[in-house]
């Protein structure tokens, strides 16, 4: 009866007042959650009460973050979205972004030449690759990182669609503060909880953050040397193969099917060469690379540049699970060190598709027996090559990329 009466009171309040009352009630639940759920876990992991209190002093929920599910509500069904990486890969490589990252990267290469060389000797990761990631993640430390990590991780751990994941990251952030790497109020993150200049999640910080300047701390917020060393350590620990490149832009003749794309269809680079694939620069593949395994990558199908990539490309994908991200980083790194220009092949005029359009195509292909990697609306390599195989089987010219009109063509 008391609960029913309180609901009536909320309903009687004007909308802004009712919203404030609801949020105050949720804030109280948040404090209880911190005490009853987070603190016992933190204490078991060696976090002191002083560190815990300092981390959450004055911290309130951030209601502006995405994907929140307040107590007593259900996750909202996301609306169909137009996202550049899904429909138009070329937008990821805007001239301003690529050239700006490369230009600033060349300056950083000169400023940190000694540190980059030392880190490359110890990890095998080329300095240009470290710079490519650093530039993409935080503009070489120039992009402001303003969010309070404990507010972000606390909010998302308490009420988000991935609450368990963010709760684990929150515990890791407390361990970072306890170890003295950074004061709690100085632990700044992105809106998703990624920390510092390399944008490490807290669990990644604990595993890969490195002391690059020898002061005994791993400070990825204020130390450029620590940032460089940490990025290289991450890539090394994820399997970077010293001495190999990330990949090469190539020309794929019509006689080579675009459906051969993917890391599960690898062959030696010499074998790709024997099939007629050549470097777009006209230069031969390096001899030591010809003996190694390579994989066909066509992120826009026949509508854009093509590449033969090495296992190191997929190490870059471990940093951010996107073909275009890994390609951007490798390309910017090459421009920094070798002065290379734009890709030889241009990006075609494709796109304008909703993610739901692509998901519908994926479901139709799955019914035909194709492995598209899941109907998630993301045109990854399994989806791209499945489209190519369907096109070839139905007498169409294989392009290996979702296009307008395919949804109706794929419908039974």
N, C-alpha and C positions, 0 to 999 in steps of 0.2 A: 504494500500500500504506500509505503514511504517512497519507493522507487517510482511508482506511478505518479505520485504527487510531484516529485521533482521534475519528471518529464513534462507534466502540464505547465510547471513554472517556466521551463525552458521554451516551450511552445508559445507561451504568452509574451515572452520577451521580444522586442524588436530584433530583426535578423542579426545586426552587428553585435548586439548584446548577447544574444543566444550563442553566437559563434565564439565570442570571448569567454563566455561561461564554459562552453564545451572545451575550449583549448586549455583553460585553467585546470579543468578536471583531468585532461590528458597529461598536462605538465606534472600534476601530482602523481599520476600513474608512472610517468617517466622517472621521477625521483625514487619511487618505490622499486622500480625495475633496476635502477642503478644499484641500490642498496642490496636487494635480495638476489639478483642474478649476476650482475657484473662484478660487484665487490668480492663475493666469495671466489669467483674464478680468478680475479686479479691477485688476490691474496695468495691463492694456491700457486700462482706463477711468480711469486716473489715480489709483488708490487706492495710498497708500503702504504699505510693509510695517509701519510702526508702527501705522497705523490698522487694518490687517488683523489684526495680532496682538492689539491691544487689543479688537477686536470679538469674537474667539473665545477670549480668555483665560478658562479655567475653564468654557467652554461644553461641555455634554454633550448627547446626544440626549434629547429629551423623549418618552418612550414612552407618555405619556398622551394625546397629541394624536390626533384622529380621522383616518381614511383613510390610515393608514400601511401601507407595503408594504416590510417589511425585505428586504434582499438574500436571494435564494433562495426567496422566498415569492411567492404569487399574491394579487391583491386578493380580499378576501372578498366574496361576494355579499351585498349589503345585504338585511336583512330588511324585510318590509313595515312601514311606519311610519304611525302616525296623527300628522299634523301639522296644527296649527290652520289655517294658511293654505290648506292644500289642501282641507279638508273643511268648515270653519266660519269663514268670513271675519269674522263678528262678534266672534270672540274676540280678534282683532287690536286691536279698539277697546274694550277693557275700560274701564269708567268711570274706574277709578283711574289707569290709564296716561294716558288722554287729559286728564283734568282736572288731574292732577299736572303733566304737561308744560306745559299752558297756564298754570297758576298760577305755576309757576316761571319760565316764559317771560315773563310780564308783569313780574316783578321784574327779570329780565335786560334787558328792553326799557328800563326806566327807568335801570338802572345804566349801560347802554352806548348810551344814546340818541344821543350825539354820534357815536360810531364807526359805529353802524348807519346813521345818516343820511348820513355821509360815504361809506360804502361803497355805499349805494344810489345816491347821485349818480354815483359813478364807474363802477358796473357795471350799473345798472338793475335789480338784484335787490332786491326788497323785504326790509326787515329782518325782517319777520315770517316770511318763508320761510327765511331763514338761521337764525332761532331755532328754527323747527320741526325742521330737520335737526339742529342742535346738540343739541336736547333729546332727539331720538330716538337719536342716535348715542352720546352719553355723559352724558346727564342734565345738560347744561350744565357738563361737566367734573367732576361729582360722583361719577360711577361710576368706581371704581378701575380703572386699566389696569396690570396687574401683570406681564404676561408679558415676558420678555426677547426683544426682536425678533430678535436674532441666533440665539437658541436655537430659536425657532419657525420662522423662515425657513430656518435651516440644516437642522433636522430634516426639514421638509417638502420642501426642495429635494433632500435626499439620498434620502429614502425615503417618498414619498407618491404618491397616484394622479395628482397633477398636478405631478410633480417639475420639469419644465422651466419651468413657469410660476413656481413658487416660487424656482427658482434665479435667474431673471431679477429677481425682486423682491429676493432676497438681494443681488445685485450693486448694485441701486439703493440699498438700505439702506447698503451700504458707501460709496457715493458721497455719501450724505447725511452720514454721519459724517466723511468726508474733508473736506467743505465746512465743517465746524464748526457745523452747525445744532444738534447735540446730541451729547454724549459717548456713545460706544458703550454703556456700561452704563446710560445714561439714556434709551436708545431703547426705550420701552415700547410694547407692542402688545397686541392681542387674541390669542386662541388661533389666529386665522387670519392673523396678521401685519399687521393694520390698525393704523395708527399714530395715537396722540394723540387729542385731543378730536373732531376731524372724522372719525376712523377712515379715513384715507387709506392705501391701499396705497403702498409706497415709490415706485413709478413715478408714481403720481398726485401724491405730494408733490413730486417733482422738476418736474412740469409745472405744478402749480396752487398750491402753498403760497405764501403772500404775507406780506409784512411789514406788519402793520397798526398797529404802535405806533412805527414809525420808528427802531428800534434797529439796523437792518441785518441782522437775522436773521429767519427764519421759524420761530417756536417754537410748534408746534401742541400741545405738551405743557403748557407753563406759561403761555402768553400768551393771554388771552381775545380781545384785539384781533386777534392774528394768526389765531386760529381763525375769527373772524367774517370777516375779509378773505379767508381761504383758501377757505371754503365759498362765498362769493359769487363768487370768481374761478373756481372749478370750474364753477358754474352758468352764469356768463357765457360761458366758453369752450366750453361744451356747447350754446350757442345760446339762452339765455334771451332772450325777446322783451320788452324794456322796455315798460311801459305796459299789458301784458295780464295778466289774472289767470291762475290755474291751472285754474279750472273752477267749476261751479255745480251744486249739488244740484237735480235736476229731477223733475218728475212725467211719466212716460212713459205715455200712454194705451194701451189695449189695441190700438188701431188701428195703432200703431207697433210693428213687429216688434223683439223683443230681439235678433234675428239681424243687425241693422244695426250692432251694436257693432264698434268697432275703429278704429285709426288709419288704416287704408286705405280707410275708408268715410266720410271727412269731407265736410262741406258747411258752408256758412255757418251761423252760429248763427241768423240770420234764417230760413233754410230749415228748420232744425229747429223753430223757433217756428211756422212756417206749417203744419207737420205736426201741431201740437197740443201740442208739448212746452212746458211752462211751468216757471218756477222754483218750487221748493217753498215758498219764502218768500212767494210772491205778488207780489214786486217784479218789475218788467220787467228784461230784460237791458240792461246799459248800451249806449248807442248805438254806441260804438266797438267793442264786442265783437260786436254783431250783424253787423257787416260782416266780421268775421274768421272763419276756419275753426274749426269745433268737431267733436268726436268723441263718440259715445255710449259711455259706460262703465257697465257693469252688473256689478260684481265678484261679485255673488251671483245674477246673473240676475234673475228676477222675485221672488226671495226676499229682497231687500234694497234699500237706497237706490240710486238711479240718478243719473247725472251727465252733463252735457255738459262736456267738458274741452277745454282749448286745447293748442296745441303745447308750452306750458310744462309741462304735466303730464308729458310724455314726457322733458323735460329732467330733471325730478325722478326719473324712472325710470332715467335714466343714472347717478344716484348709487347706486341700489340697484334691481336689476331686478325690481321687484315692484309690481304695481298697488296693493296694499294699503299698501305703504310710502309711495308717492307720495301716496296719498289721505290717509294719516295725517298726513304732514308738512304738506300744504296745509290740512287741517282744523284742526290745532293752530295753525298760523299765523293762520288766520282767527279762532280763539277768542282768541288773544293780542291781536290788534289791534282786533277788532270786538266782542269779548265774546259771540260766538255760542255757542249751546248745542249739544246733540246733534243728529245728523241728524234730519230730520223723519220719515223712514221708518225703521222698525226692521229689524233683521236677523232673518231667518226662522230657524226651527229646522231647519237643515240641517247635514249633517256626518256624522261617524261612519264615513267611508269610508277605506279604506286607499288609499295611493298606487297600489298595484298594481291596485285596483279601477278607478281612473280610467284607468290605462294600458290595461286590458283594453277599456274603452269606447272609448278612442282608437283602438286597433287595429281594432276592429270598424267604427268610423266610417271609418277609412282604407280598409278593404276596399270600402266603399260609394262611395268617391271623394271623401270630404270631406278638406279640408286642416285638420288639427287642430293643426298646428305641431309635430308629433312626438309619439310615444307615450312621454312622459316622466313621466306621472302628475301633471302640473301642469295644473290647469284654467284655462289662460289664455284670452284672448279668442277665439282661433281654435277652441279646444275648446268654449267656451261657446256660440258662435254655431252651430257645427256641430251641437251637441245640439239647439238651437232649430230648425234647419232640418230635422233628422231628425224631431223631434216634430211639426212642422207637416206634413211629408210623409206621416206615418203616422196623421194624424188626432188626435194628442194636443195638449193645450194647451201651447204653447211656454213653457218656464220658463228655458231657456238655462243650466242648471246641473246638474251630475251629482247624481243622487239614487239612493238604495238601490233596487234592483230593475232598474235600467237595464241592468246587465251581462247579465242573462238575457234581457231584452227585445231587446237588440241582437244577441244570438247568433243565427247563422243557423239 
